[in-house]
């Protein structure tokens, strides 16, 4: 995203990713999209981000399916990061996948 409000493309991307992930996660009986946020990054307030939150029953299979859906449906795979957090007890997010090499950190 290039601004705090996002563009029409950002809104379209949010809606399409949510639609496709809900469809494919449900079909695989793996989970669903639990929400999203659009706005400033906590770690760098000069950058903006679209975060989607998914609840999945199997982390490895869920991550693989999410990457596949985003790649195959051309939903901006080149900019994604996937981080996980235990469902029970909360905790911090841990980066599990970044489309750009060398990226090791994740923050909302």
GROMACS elastic network, one bead per residue, 0.5 to 0.9 nm:
[ bonds ]
;  ai    aj funct       b0    kb
    1     4     6  0.75417   500
    1     5     6  0.85080   500
    1     6     6  0.56909   500
    1     7     6  0.73943   500
    1    10     6  0.65531   500
    1    38     6  0.84991   500
    1    39     6  0.83472   500
    1    47     6  0.77479   500
    1    48     6  0.52699   500
    1    49     6  0.56771   500
    1    50     6  0.71258   500
    2     5     6  0.85435   500
    2     6     6  0.64780   500
    2     7     6  0.77666   500
    2    47     6  0.74051   500
    2    48     6  0.62739   500
    2    49     6  0.84643   500
    3     6     6  0.51585   500
    3     7     6  0.75433   500
    3    39     6  0.78146   500
    3    40     6  0.83979   500
    3    47     6  0.80258   500
    3    48     6  0.63102   500
    3    49     6  0.89511   500
    4    38     6  0.72299   500
    4    40     6  0.62683   500
    4    47     6  0.86152   500
    4    48     6  0.61593   500
    4    49     6  0.83511   500
    5    10     6  0.89973   500
    5    38     6  0.74722   500
    5    39     6  0.69624   500
    6     9     6  0.78325   500
    6    10     6  0.55513   500
    6    11     6  0.69126   500
    6    38     6  0.75254   500
    6    39     6  0.79361   500
    6    48     6  0.83245   500
    6    49     6  0.88599   500
    6    50     6  0.88008   500
    7    10     6  0.50209   500
    7    11     6  0.63974   500
    7    12     6  0.85591   500
    8    11     6  0.51270   500
    8    12     6  0.60692   500
    8    13     6  0.85171   500
    9    13     6  0.59631   500
    9    14     6  0.84851   500
   10    13     6  0.50368   500
   10    14     6  0.61143   500
   10    15     6  0.86065   500
   10    50     6  0.79188   500
   11    14     6  0.50626   500
   11    15     6  0.61727   500
   11    16     6  0.85724   500
   12    15     6  0.51671   500
   12    16     6  0.60431   500
   12    17     6  0.84671   500
   13    16     6  0.51515   500
   13    17     6  0.58987   500
   13    18     6  0.82872   500
   13    75     6  0.66992   500
   13    76     6  0.81718   500
   14    17     6  0.53939   500
   14    18     6  0.60445   500
   14    19     6  0.85132   500
   14    36     6  0.81107   500
   14    50     6  0.74116   500
   14    51     6  0.87499   500
   14    52     6  0.79576   500
   15    18     6  0.51830   500
   15    19     6  0.60312   500
   15    20     6  0.86323   500
   16    20     6  0.60313   500
   16    21     6  0.83604   500
   16    75     6  0.77335   500
   17    20     6  0.52597   500
   17    21     6  0.58780   500
   17    22     6  0.83078   500
   17    52     6  0.85597   500
   17    69     6  0.85360   500
   17    70     6  0.71845   500
   17    73     6  0.89393   500
   17    75     6  0.66731   500
   18    21     6  0.53112   500
   18    22     6  0.59596   500
   18    23     6  0.84812   500
   18    32     6  0.88250   500
   18    33     6  0.63661   500
   18    35     6  0.84614   500
   18    36     6  0.87116   500
   18    52     6  0.76799   500
   19    22     6  0.53612   500
   19    23     6  0.62222   500
   19    24     6  0.87568   500
   19    33     6  0.86615   500
   20    23     6  0.50955   500
   20    24     6  0.60918   500
   20    25     6  0.83124   500
   20    69     6  0.71874   500
   20    70     6  0.83297   500
   20    73     6  0.84668   500
   21    24     6  0.52352   500
   21    25     6  0.56551   500
   21    26     6  0.80777   500
   21    31     6  0.89863   500
   21    32     6  0.70305   500
   21    33     6  0.67766   500
   21    54     6  0.85655   500
   21    65     6  0.85541   500
   21    66     6  0.67313   500
   21    69     6  0.70615   500
   21    70     6  0.82825   500
   22    25     6  0.53598   500
   22    26     6  0.58830   500
   22    27     6  0.84147   500
   22    31     6  0.76235   500
   22    32     6  0.50485   500
   22    33     6  0.57517   500
   22    54     6  0.88162   500
   23    26     6  0.53851   500
   23    27     6  0.61425   500
   23    28     6  0.87375   500
   23    32     6  0.81570   500
   24    27     6  0.50019   500
   24    28     6  0.61690   500
   24    29     6  0.84060   500
   24    30     6  0.84702   500
   24    31     6  0.89063   500
   24    32     6  0.87039   500
   24    65     6  0.77691   500
   24    66     6  0.84276   500
   24    69     6  0.76482   500
   25    28     6  0.52128   500
   25    29     6  0.59779   500
   25    30     6  0.50223   500
   25    31     6  0.51670   500
   25    32     6  0.58009   500
   25    33     6  0.83808   500
   25    56     6  0.79449   500
   25    62     6  0.74274   500
   25    65     6  0.75312   500
   25    66     6  0.80368   500
   26    30     6  0.60876   500
   26    31     6  0.57752   500
   26    32     6  0.63473   500
   27    30     6  0.77163   500
   27    31     6  0.89465   500
   28    31     6  0.80026   500
   28    65     6  0.88013   500
   29    32     6  0.88155   500
   29    56     6  0.87927   500
   29    57     6  0.81982   500
   30    55     6  0.82044   500
   30    56     6  0.52687   500
   30    57     6  0.53153   500
   30    58     6  0.65407   500
   30    59     6  0.89007   500
   30    61     6  0.78215   500
   30    62     6  0.63260   500
   31    54     6  0.70989   500
   31    55     6  0.54081   500
   31    57     6  0.60889   500
   31    58     6  0.85394   500
   31    62     6  0.78669   500
   32    53     6  0.86635   500
   32    54     6  0.55739   500
   32    55     6  0.55819   500
   32    56     6  0.66689   500
   33    36     6  0.81461   500
   33    52     6  0.70689   500
   33    53     6  0.57609   500
   33    55     6  0.63312   500
   33    56     6  0.86701   500
   34    52     6  0.76583   500
   34    53     6  0.53026   500
   34    54     6  0.51628   500
   34    55     6  0.62640   500
   35    51     6  0.84839   500
   35    52     6  0.59701   500
   35    53     6  0.52953   500
   35    54     6  0.72739   500
   36    50     6  0.71869   500
   36    51     6  0.53738   500
   36    53     6  0.57585   500
   36    54     6  0.89135   500
   37    49     6  0.80592   500
   37    50     6  0.58975   500
   37    51     6  0.52631   500
   37    52     6  0.66807   500
   37    53     6  0.85117   500
   38    41     6  0.89692   500
   38    48     6  0.73928   500
   38    49     6  0.57865   500
   38    51     6  0.63934   500
   38    52     6  0.88489   500
   39    45     6  0.89215   500
   39    47     6  0.84139   500
   39    48     6  0.52854   500
   39    49     6  0.56500   500
   39    50     6  0.68080   500
   39    51     6  0.87471   500
   40    43     6  0.86789   500
   40    44     6  0.73994   500
   40    45     6  0.51791   500
   40    46     6  0.69660   500
   40    47     6  0.58381   500
   40    49     6  0.61776   500
   40    50     6  0.88793   500
   40   108     6  0.84237   500
   41    44     6  0.51949   500
   41    45     6  0.51924   500
   41    46     6  0.74728   500
   41    47     6  0.58030   500
   41    48     6  0.55008   500
   41    49     6  0.60599   500
   41   107     6  0.71807   500
   41   108     6  0.56347   500
   42    45     6  0.59006   500
   42    47     6  0.89095   500
   42   107     6  0.65485   500
   42   108     6  0.55926   500
   43    47     6  0.87928   500
   43   106     6  0.85036   500
   43   107     6  0.59968   500
   43   108     6  0.71803   500
   44    47     6  0.57624   500
   44    48     6  0.83067   500
   44   107     6  0.89671   500
   45    48     6  0.72785   500
   49   108     6  0.80332   500
   51   108     6  0.73355   500
   54    62     6  0.89973   500
   55    62     6  0.89391   500
   55    87     6  0.77866   500
   56    59     6  0.63128   500
   56    61     6  0.87319   500
   56    62     6  0.60154   500
   56    63     6  0.87568   500
   56    87     6  0.88749   500
   57    61     6  0.86431   500
   57    62     6  0.74967   500
   58    61     6  0.55799   500
   58    62     6  0.57493   500
   58    63     6  0.84434   500
   59    62     6  0.50762   500
   59    63     6  0.60082   500
   59    64     6  0.85385   500
   59    84     6  0.78752   500
   60    63     6  0.52794   500
   60    64     6  0.62087   500
   60    65     6  0.86311   500
   61    64     6  0.51270   500
   61    65     6  0.61180   500
   61    66     6  0.85670   500
   62    65     6  0.51664   500
   62    66     6  0.60822   500
   62    67     6  0.86325   500
   63    66     6  0.50916   500
   63    67     6  0.61733   500
   63    68     6  0.85210   500
   63    82     6  0.75094   500
   63    96     6  0.86558   500
   63    97     6  0.85779   500
   64    67     6  0.53115   500
   64    68     6  0.61634   500
   64    69     6  0.86947   500
   65    68     6  0.50153   500
   65    69     6  0.60683   500
   65    70     6  0.85504   500
   66    69     6  0.52579   500
   66    70     6  0.61688   500
   66    71     6  0.84991   500
   66    82     6  0.89415   500
   67    70     6  0.53086   500
   67    71     6  0.60115   500
   67    72     6  0.84413   500
   67    77     6  0.75429   500
   67    80     6  0.87351   500
   67    82     6  0.87333   500
   68    71     6  0.51969   500
   68    72     6  0.58665   500
   68    73     6  0.83041   500
   69    72     6  0.52965   500
   69    73     6  0.58937   500
   69    74     6  0.82279   500
   69    75     6  0.81329   500
   70    73     6  0.54914   500
   70    74     6  0.59472   500
   70    76     6  0.69255   500
   70    77     6  0.56998   500
   70    80     6  0.88920   500
   71    74     6  0.52315   500
   71    75     6  0.64448   500
   71    76     6  0.73652   500
   71    77     6  0.52571   500
   71    78     6  0.84774   500
   72    75     6  0.79030   500
   72    77     6  0.88231   500
   73    76     6  0.87635   500
   74    77     6  0.66840   500
   75    78     6  0.87665   500
   76    79     6  0.60919   500
   76    80     6  0.72557   500
   77    80     6  0.56163   500
   77    81     6  0.89980   500
   77    99     6  0.70942   500
   78    98     6  0.88781   500
   78    99     6  0.55845   500
   78   100     6  0.72753   500
   79    98     6  0.78110   500
   79    99     6  0.59218   500
   79   100     6  0.72005   500
   80    97     6  0.80740   500
   80    98     6  0.61010   500
   80    99     6  0.56456   500
   80   100     6  0.82267   500
   81    95     6  0.72172   500
   81    96     6  0.77209   500
   81    97     6  0.55317   500
   81    99     6  0.63371   500
   81   100     6  0.84811   500
   81   103     6  0.89860   500
   81   106     6  0.77555   500
   82    94     6  0.84855   500
   82    95     6  0.60061   500
   82    96     6  0.56634   500
   82    98     6  0.64318   500
   82    99     6  0.89322   500
   82   106     6  0.85540   500
   83    93     6  0.57102   500
   83    94     6  0.50664   500
   83    96     6  0.51659   500
   83    97     6  0.68255   500
   83    98     6  0.87264   500
   83   106     6  0.70763   500
   83   107     6  0.89282   500
   84    87     6  0.89475   500
   84    92     6  0.82680   500
   84    93     6  0.52360   500
   84    94     6  0.53242   500
   84    95     6  0.65522   500
   84    96     6  0.68135   500
   85    88     6  0.87840   500
   85    90     6  0.64786   500
   85    91     6  0.62910   500
   85    92     6  0.60321   500
   85    94     6  0.64064   500
   86    89     6  0.67348   500
   86    90     6  0.55823   500
   86    91     6  0.66971   500
   86    92     6  0.82759   500
   86    93     6  0.82382   500
   87    90     6  0.58032   500
   87    91     6  0.86222   500
   88    91     6  0.86869   500
   90    93     6  0.87817   500
   93   106     6  0.73354   500
   93   107     6  0.75974   500
   93   108     6  0.88279   500
   94   105     6  0.81460   500
   94   106     6  0.69524   500
   94   107     6  0.89298   500
   95    98     6  0.74728   500
   95   104     6  0.69447   500
   95   105     6  0.64124   500
   95   106     6  0.56070   500
   95   107     6  0.87333   500
   96   104     6  0.88587   500
   97   100     6  0.89287   500
   97   103     6  0.88209   500
   97   104     6  0.87593   500
   98   101     6  0.69907   500
   98   102     6  0.83715   500
   98   103     6  0.62808   500
   98   104     6  0.77394   500
   99   103     6  0.82410   500
  100   103     6  0.60927   500
  101   104     6  0.85793   500
  103   106     6  0.83971   500
